[in-house]
Amino acid sequence: MPIVSKLDTAVGMKLSCYLTLHDLSVSDFAARLGIGSRMTLYRYATGLRRPNAAMLARIHQLTDGMVTVEDFPVARPERPAKKAVSTAAVPKKRLKKKTYPDLSPVVQTAMQDLGDRADYQAPHGFWLAGRPVSLPALIAAANQVRVGMGLAPLAYPLANPLGPDGRPQESLQQAIGQL
């Protein structure tokens, strides 16, 4: 065990210094203290957490008075504040406006109803959830969203109009036969 001067013990030392000086691991000293978690002792040693009065007395006793109550911070160190997110300030997806001047009003409505899930890239076509889709499939997906929101489905050829339960009322072959 290293020699410690009377000056070192009179001034006191941080718990982390004590552990280093005595070549003790956090796990070993936590076991001596009777702490189940070595992470708790690590937080004591780094100043992220202050021990309660009983634990301070136990640490003082086990370190032969080398680590004192004054060696622990009184208040928690400042942490950066998290940004508060107000749900009132977040617009609903339906209100988010993307403009697609090349598309018909029905298709523009479908794109707005689907929000960030849908996209249109002029040479490549329509995308839904990152995958290419046909226009009727895009309208059908928008109709499912609309029925879920209590809105009327969009009328579009081959898009399988939805009933009040959100399921297609007619098959694709029936829709093609009506054209």
Backbone as CSV, one residue per row, in Angstrom:
resi,resn,N_x,N_y,N_z,CA_x,CA_y,CA_z,C_x,C_y,C_z
1,MET,0.850,-1.175,0.000,0.000,0.000,0.000,0.896,1.239,0.000
2,PRO,0.584,2.232,-0.871,1.433,3.421,-0.951,1.364,4.245,0.325
3,ILE,2.422,5.008,0.523,2.492,5.882,1.699,1.716,7.158,1.398
4,VAL,0.863,7.555,2.322,0.053,8.757,2.167,0.456,9.725,3.257
5,SER,0.718,10.950,2.875,1.156,11.937,3.872,-0.020,12.413,4.700
6,LYS,0.278,13.017,5.854,-0.765,13.559,6.721,-1.490,14.712,6.039
7,LEU,-0.804,15.420,5.131,-1.427,16.517,4.412,-2.539,15.984,3.508
8,ASP,-2.275,14.841,2.845,-3.287,14.249,1.978,-4.545,13.866,2.753
9,THR,-4.360,13.300,3.934,-5.523,12.872,4.704,-6.220,14.050,5.368
10,ALA,-5.488,15.124,5.676,-6.108,16.292,6.301,-6.987,17.034,5.304
11,VAL,-6.556,17.125,4.079,-7.310,17.853,3.058,-8.447,17.001,2.534
12,GLY,-8.285,15.713,2.498,-9.292,14.827,1.921,-9.001,14.595,0.449
13,MET,-9.697,13.651,-0.126,-9.488,13.371,-1.547,-10.781,12.849,-2.154
14,LYS,-10.835,12.975,-3.424,-11.996,12.475,-4.157,-11.987,10.957,-4.118
15,LEU,-13.158,10.386,-4.222,-13.291,8.935,-4.199,-12.534,8.300,-5.364
16,SER,-12.587,8.925,-6.533,-11.870,8.366,-7.691,-10.362,8.334,-7.433
17,CYS,-9.838,9.367,-6.762,-8.404,9.389,-6.428,-8.076,8.297,-5.422
18,TYR,-8.951,8.105,-4.447,-8.738,7.059,-3.443,-8.660,5.692,-4.115
19,LEU,-9.582,5.429,-5.041,-9.594,4.138,-5.724,-8.316,3.935,-6.529
20,THR,-7.864,4.976,-7.197,-6.629,4.884,-7.984,-5.424,4.692,-7.082
21,LEU,-5.360,5.480,-6.002,-4.232,5.423,-5.077,-4.102,4.044,-4.439
22,HIS,-5.229,3.422,-4.142,-5.198,2.117,-3.479,-5.377,0.953,-4.452
23,ASP,-5.317,1.255,-5.747,-5.418,0.234,-6.790,-6.657,-0.643,-6.607
24,LEU,-7.783,0.020,-6.384,-9.057,-0.678,-6.222,-9.933,-0.453,-7.446
25,SER,-10.609,-1.487,-7.876,-11.547,-1.315,-8.985,-12.880,-0.826,-8.413
26,VAL,-13.664,-0.252,-9.270,-14.992,0.222,-8.855,-15.814,-0.953,-8.342
27,SER,-15.731,-2.089,-9.014,-16.486,-3.278,-8.592,-16.069,-3.756,-7.206
28,ASP,-14.744,-3.776,-6.933,-14.245,-4.237,-5.633,-14.738,-3.332,-4.502
29,PHE,-14.627,-2.027,-4.709,-15.030,-1.106,-3.649,-16.557,-1.111,-3.479
30,ALA,-17.279,-1.288,-4.570,-18.741,-1.381,-4.485,-19.137,-2.603,-3.651
31,ALA,-18.424,-3.696,-3.830,-18.699,-4.903,-3.045,-18.403,-4.660,-1.567
32,ARG,-17.314,-3.950,-1.254,-16.983,-3.628,0.142,-18.059,-2.757,0.779
33,LEU,-18.612,-1.831,-0.033,-19.665,-0.945,0.485,-21.014,-1.645,0.597
34,GLY,-21.145,-2.757,-0.105,-22.416,-3.463,-0.108,-23.393,-2.888,-1.138
35,ILE,-22.826,-2.225,-2.153,-23.658,-1.686,-3.229,-23.777,-2.764,-4.292
36,GLY,-24.986,-3.037,-4.722,-25.204,-4.083,-5.719,-24.729,-3.699,-7.107
37,SER,-24.714,-2.414,-7.413,-24.370,-1.977,-8.755,-23.067,-1.186,-8.750
38,ARG,-22.133,-1.615,-9.580,-20.875,-0.878,-9.681,-21.111,0.464,-10.355
39,MET,-22.187,0.572,-11.139,-22.494,1.828,-11.819,-22.845,2.908,-10.808
40,THR,-23.496,2.545,-9.721,-23.824,3.512,-8.673,-22.547,4.090,-8.085
41,LEU,-21.588,3.232,-7.783,-20.317,3.712,-7.228,-19.574,4.554,-8.257
42,TYR,-19.631,4.158,-9.517,-18.996,4.956,-10.571,-19.598,6.367,-10.592
43,ARG,-20.914,6.454,-10.444,-21.568,7.774,-10.429,-21.154,8.584,-9.204
44,TYR,-20.958,7.921,-8.066,-20.451,8.622,-6.880,-19.048,9.155,-7.161
45,ALA,-18.188,8.300,-7.730,-16.793,8.659,-7.942,-16.626,9.767,-8.988
46,THR,-17.511,9.816,-9.969,-17.398,10.841,-11.015,-18.192,12.096,-10.697
47,GLY,-18.960,12.087,-9.613,-19.711,13.273,-9.224,-21.059,13.400,-9.902
48,LEU,-21.486,12.373,-10.614,-22.793,12.423,-11.256,-23.930,12.197,-10.262
49,ARG,-23.578,11.604,-9.122,-24.594,11.318,-8.105,-23.968,11.516,-6.736
50,ARG,-24.765,12.031,-5.811,-24.280,12.228,-4.445,-24.870,11.123,-3.561
51,PRO,-24.009,10.459,-2.791,-24.514,9.403,-1.892,-25.375,10.005,-0.773
52,ASN,-26.280,9.195,-0.242,-27.077,9.661,0.899,-26.191,9.681,2.151
53,ALA,-26.728,10.188,3.246,-25.939,10.383,4.473,-25.356,9.075,4.998
54,ALA,-26.144,8.004,4.970,-25.660,6.714,5.471,-24.505,6.196,4.600
55,MET,-24.621,6.359,3.306,-23.567,5.893,2.402,-22.321,6.765,2.547
56,LEU,-22.490,8.064,2.747,-21.345,8.946,2.969,-20.570,8.517,4.217
57,ALA,-21.305,8.175,5.271,-20.657,7.720,6.506,-19.910,6.407,6.267
58,ARG,-20.510,5.510,5.490,-19.880,4.213,5.195,-18.600,4.408,4.366
59,ILE,-18.653,5.299,3.369,-17.471,5.579,2.542,-16.368,6.192,3.408
60,HIS,-16.753,7.121,4.272,-15.788,7.766,5.171,-15.112,6.722,6.059
61,GLN,-15.892,5.779,6.559,-15.369,4.730,7.444,-14.440,3.781,6.674
62,LEU,-14.852,3.316,5.493,-14.044,2.356,4.730,-12.757,2.967,4.175
63,THR,-12.746,4.266,3.979,-11.538,4.921,3.450,-10.660,5.460,4.580
64,ASP,-10.965,5.104,5.820,-10.224,5.576,7.001,-10.181,7.091,7.062
65,GLY,-11.278,7.725,6.664,-11.399,9.178,6.752,-10.723,9.929,5.624
66,MET,-10.165,9.221,4.662,-9.477,9.904,3.562,-10.470,10.578,2.600
67,VAL,-11.641,9.996,2.431,-12.692,10.597,1.603,-13.753,11.109,2.560
68,THR,-13.993,12.412,2.492,-14.927,13.038,3.425,-16.208,13.492,2.700
69,VAL,-17.151,13.947,3.495,-18.419,14.443,2.954,-18.174,15.621,2.019
70,GLU,-17.205,16.454,2.340,-16.907,17.643,1.537,-16.330,17.297,0.157
71,ASP,-15.901,16.060,-0.011,-15.311,15.657,-1.289,-16.360,15.327,-2.350
72,PHE,-17.611,15.341,-1.958,-18.689,15.064,-2.912,-19.418,16.357,-3.241
73,PRO,-19.800,16.544,-4.478,-20.510,17.773,-4.841,-21.871,17.839,-4.156
74,VAL,-22.263,19.052,-3.784,-23.554,19.241,-3.125,-24.679,19.165,-4.140
75,ALA,-24.501,19.818,-5.273,-25.535,19.827,-6.304,-25.069,19.021,-7.501
76,ARG,-26.035,18.591,-8.280,-25.718,17.858,-9.498,-25.018,18.766,-10.492
77,PRO,-24.109,18.218,-11.278,-23.510,19.038,-12.333,-24.564,19.391,-13.376
78,GLU,-24.380,20.553,-13.990,-25.340,21.015,-14.986,-25.313,20.089,-16.198
79,ARG,-26.506,19.699,-16.626,-26.642,18.930,-17.856,-27.257,19.833,-18.905
80,PRO,-26.921,19.628,-20.162,-27.556,20.455,-21.185,-29.055,20.215,-21.196
81,ALA,-29.813,21.284,-21.299,-31.267,21.177,-21.293,-31.749,20.564,-22.594
82,LYS,-32.755,19.698,-22.474,-33.362,19.113,-23.659,-34.351,20.118,-24.231
83,LYS,-34.455,20.101,-25.533,-35.408,20.990,-26.174,-36.814,20.455,-25.932
84,ALA,-37.685,21.337,-25.495,-39.074,20.949,-25.274,-39.805,20.956,-26.610
85,VAL,-40.562,19.909,-26.842,-41.331,19.816,-28.073,-42.797,19.957,-27.700
86,SER,-43.403,20.974,-28.250,-44.817,21.206,-28.004,-45.622,20.475,-29.062
87,THR,-46.533,19.619,-28.633,-47.350,18.895,-29.601,-48.339,19.819,-30.284
88,ALA,-48.654,20.945,-29.661,-49.577,21.890,-30.275,-48.934,22.557,-31.486
89,ALA,-47.612,22.672,-31.497,-46.923,23.344,-32.596,-46.668,22.413,-33.780
90,VAL,-46.847,21.098,-33.592,-46.587,20.148,-34.659,-47.830,20.034,-35.539
91,PRO,-47.720,20.395,-36.813,-48.899,20.306,-37.675,-49.232,18.860,-37.986
92,LYS,-50.506,18.586,-38.231,-50.918,17.253,-38.624,-50.453,17.002,-40.039
93,LYS,-50.273,15.724,-40.386,-49.771,15.393,-41.707,-50.708,15.902,-42.803
94,ARG,-51.981,15.898,-42.539,-52.939,16.354,-43.540,-52.723,17.826,-43.855
95,LEU,-52.287,18.617,-42.887,-52.097,20.038,-43.085,-50.773,20.367,-43.761
96,LYS,-49.882,19.394,-43.830,-48.585,19.622,-44.446,-48.777,19.709,-45.959
97,LYS,-48.396,20.810,-46.529,-48.647,21.044,-47.947,-47.381,20.831,-48.759
98,LYS,-47.441,19.873,-49.667,-46.425,19.717,-50.691,-47.124,20.092,-51.986
99,THR,-46.456,20.806,-52.810,-47.100,21.204,-54.054,-46.570,20.367,-55.205
100,TYR,-47.486,19.868,-56.004,-47.184,19.089,-57.194,-48.019,19.681,-58.335
101,PRO,-47.560,20.769,-58.967,-48.371,21.450,-59.972,-48.664,20.598,-61.206
102,ASP,-47.847,19.574,-61.470,-48.057,18.735,-62.654,-49.200,17.736,-62.466
103,LEU,-49.654,17.531,-61.240,-50.624,16.480,-60.947,-52.045,17.036,-60.853
104,SER,-53.011,16.157,-61.075,-54.417,16.563,-60.990,-54.778,16.854,-59.533
105,PRO,-55.862,17.606,-59.280,-56.265,17.914,-57.903,-56.540,16.671,-57.058
106,VAL,-57.102,15.624,-57.668,-57.381,14.394,-56.916,-56.075,13.756,-56.445
107,VAL,-55.087,13.715,-57.314,-53.804,13.115,-56.961,-53.082,13.991,-55.937
108,GLN,-53.184,15.300,-56.068,-52.577,16.198,-55.084,-53.194,15.989,-53.707
109,THR,-54.516,15.807,-53.663,-55.197,15.539,-52.384,-54.694,14.228,-51.782
110,ALA,-54.541,13.208,-52.629,-54.043,11.918,-52.142,-52.634,12.068,-51.570
111,MET,-51.796,12.827,-52.250,-50.424,13.035,-51.782,-50.421,13.766,-50.436
112,GLN,-51.299,14.748,-50.273,-51.383,15.479,-49.005,-51.907,14.589,-47.889
113,ASP,-52.872,13.725,-48.210,-53.417,12.817,-47.196,-52.370,11.829,-46.703
114,LEU,-51.494,11.402,-47.580,-50.460,10.433,-47.207,-49.252,11.089,-46.550
115,GLY,-49.134,12.403,-46.671,-48.063,13.141,-45.999,-46.680,12.703,-46.434
116,ASP,-45.801,12.489,-45.462,-44.410,12.133,-45.744,-44.249,10.729,-46.311
117,ARG,-45.286,9.912,-46.237,-45.190,8.542,-46.757,-45.141,8.513,-48.274
118,ALA,-45.711,9.547,-48.928,-45.802,9.557,-50.387,-44.882,10.610,-50.983
119,ASP,-44.417,10.297,-52.210,-43.584,11.256,-52.927,-43.794,11.049,-54.418
120,TYR,-43.496,12.094,-55.158,-43.580,12.029,-56.609,-42.284,12.562,-57.188
121,GLN,-41.672,11.763,-58.038,-40.454,12.175,-58.728,-40.747,12.069,-60.219
122,ALA,-40.703,13.224,-60.883,-41.188,13.343,-62.259,-40.777,12.207,-63.205
123,PRO,-39.508,11.877,-63.351,-39.233,10.826,-64.331,-39.521,9.413,-63.812
124,HIS,-39.570,9.243,-62.496,-39.670,7.891,-61.938,-41.072,7.503,-61.487
125,GLY,-41.929,8.451,-61.206,-43.295,8.142,-60.805,-43.534,8.318,-59.317
126,PHE,-44.470,7.537,-58.798,-44.930,7.679,-57.415,-44.209,6.703,-56.500
127,TRP,-44.027,7.160,-55.256,-43.365,6.363,-54.222,-44.225,6.392,-52.974
128,LEU,-44.354,5.246,-52.337,-45.098,5.150,-51.084,-44.230,4.375,-50.098
129,ALA,-43.923,5.004,-48.990,-43.075,4.406,-47.949,-41.741,3.932,-48.532
130,GLY,-41.180,4.730,-49.452,-39.878,4.431,-50.015,-39.874,3.411,-51.132
131,ARG,-41.062,2.983,-51.589,-41.130,1.986,-52.657,-41.954,2.530,-53.815
132,PRO,-41.575,2.190,-55.036,-42.361,2.655,-56.176,-43.727,1.977,-56.196
133,VAL,-44.780,2.769,-56.510,-46.140,2.229,-56.583,-46.839,2.828,-57.799
134,SER,-47.889,2.149,-58.218,-48.702,2.676,-59.303,-49.625,3.749,-58.738
135,LEU,-50.154,4.590,-59.620,-51.060,5.645,-59.180,-52.326,5.071,-58.550
136,PRO,-52.953,4.030,-59.121,-54.130,3.461,-58.446,-53.822,2.938,-57.039
137,ALA,-52.645,2.339,-56.865,-52.264,1.849,-55.531,-52.069,3.014,-54.564
138,LEU,-51.525,4.115,-55.053,-51.339,5.304,-54.224,-52.694,5.879,-53.797
139,ILE,-53.633,5.963,-54.735,-54.973,6.470,-54.428,-55.676,5.541,-53.442
140,ALA,-55.519,4.232,-53.632,-56.138,3.264,-52.712,-55.588,3.439,-51.296
141,ALA,-54.278,3.664,-51.164,-53.679,3.888,-49.840,-54.212,5.185,-49.235
142,ALA,-54.340,6.226,-50.053,-54.888,7.493,-49.559,-56.335,7.319,-49.127
143,ASN,-57.088,6.494,-49.856,-58.487,6.248,-49.479,-58.591,5.542,-48.135
144,GLN,-57.678,4.641,-47.852,-57.681,3.979,-46.539,-57.444,4.998,-45.434
145,VAL,-56.531,5.939,-45.669,-56.259,6.990,-44.693,-57.492,7.875,-44.535
146,ARG,-58.102,8.243,-45.655,-59.271,9.130,-45.622,-60.437,8.493,-44.869
147,VAL,-60.705,7.228,-45.133,-61.807,6.538,-44.436,-61.511,6.475,-42.942
148,GLY,-60.229,6.251,-42.590,-59.837,6.233,-41.178,-60.028,7.590,-40.513
149,MET,-59.918,8.666,-41.289,-60.109,10.020,-40.761,-61.570,10.455,-40.838
150,GLY,-62.441,9.599,-41.385,-63.855,9.936,-41.486,-64.178,10.777,-42.712
151,LEU,-63.304,10.776,-43.709,-63.522,11.531,-44.940,-63.975,10.592,-46.055
152,ALA,-64.578,11.162,-47.062,-65.032,10.370,-48.203,-63.831,9.931,-49.033
153,PRO,-63.879,8.695,-49.590,-62.776,8.241,-50.439,-62.728,9.039,-51.736
154,LEU,-61.535,9.090,-52.317,-61.341,9.770,-53.584,-61.788,8.859,-54.728
155,ALA,-62.446,9.446,-55.713,-62.861,8.684,-56.886,-61.745,8.750,-57.915
156,TYR,-61.284,7.577,-58.339,-60.229,7.527,-59.342,-60.308,6.169,-60.026
157,PRO,-60.163,6.118,-61.357,-60.253,4.820,-62.057,-59.209,3.829,-61.555
158,LEU,-59.609,2.611,-61.409,-58.770,1.486,-60.995,-58.273,1.567,-59.551
159,ALA,-58.807,2.503,-58.773,-58.314,2.663,-57.404,-59.169,1.939,-56.386
160,ASN,-60.109,1.082,-56.841,-60.971,0.319,-55.934,-61.636,1.215,-54.902
161,PRO,-62.773,1.804,-55.223,-63.450,2.641,-54.233,-63.697,1.865,-52.944
162,LEU,-63.548,2.528,-51.828,-63.684,1.880,-50.523,-65.080,2.093,-49.963
163,GLY,-65.553,1.101,-49.258,-66.827,1.215,-48.564,-66.620,1.837,-47.202
164,PRO,-67.688,1.946,-46.408,-67.574,2.567,-45.087,-66.668,1.809,-44.124
165,ASP,-66.439,0.518,-44.392,-65.573,-0.282,-43.521,-64.104,-0.174,-43.926
166,GLY,-63.792,0.576,-45.005,-62.416,0.749,-45.436,-61.923,-0.326,-46.366
167,ARG,-62.801,-1.254,-46.799,-62.422,-2.320,-47.724,-62.928,-1.991,-49.125
168,PRO,-62.228,-2.483,-50.156,-62.681,-2.212,-51.520,-64.075,-2.786,-51.761
169,GLN,-64.914,-2.018,-52.460,-66.275,-2.474,-52.736,-66.339,-3.358,-53.961
170,GLU,-65.428,-3.175,-54.882,-65.428,-3.980,-56.100,-64.015,-4.417,-56.431
171,SER,-63.918,-5.475,-57.183,-62.597,-5.993,-57.538,-61.992,-5.191,-58.678
172,LEU,-60.727,-5.374,-58.926,-60.025,-4.672,-59.995,-60.613,-5.082,-61.356
173,GLN,-60.964,-6.353,-61.531,-61.544,-6.802,-62.800,-62.878,-6.116,-63.060
174,GLN,-63.696,-5.928,-62.033,-64.971,-5.224,-62.200,-64.745,-3.773,-62.587
175,ALA,-63.761,-3.137,-61.987,-63.474,-1.744,-62.323,-62.998,-1.625,-63.763
176,ILE,-62.172,-2.572,-64.235,-61.692,-2.544,-65.613,-62.858,-2.794,-66.573
177,GLY,-63.773,-3.698,-66.221,-64.928,-3.991,-67.069,-65.858,-2.810,-67.228
178,GLN,-65.887,-1.897,-66.268,-66.764,-0.736,-66.340,-66.190,0.361,-67.208
179,LEU,-64.914,0.287,-67.559,-64.292,1.343,-68.372,-64.646,1.252,-69.810
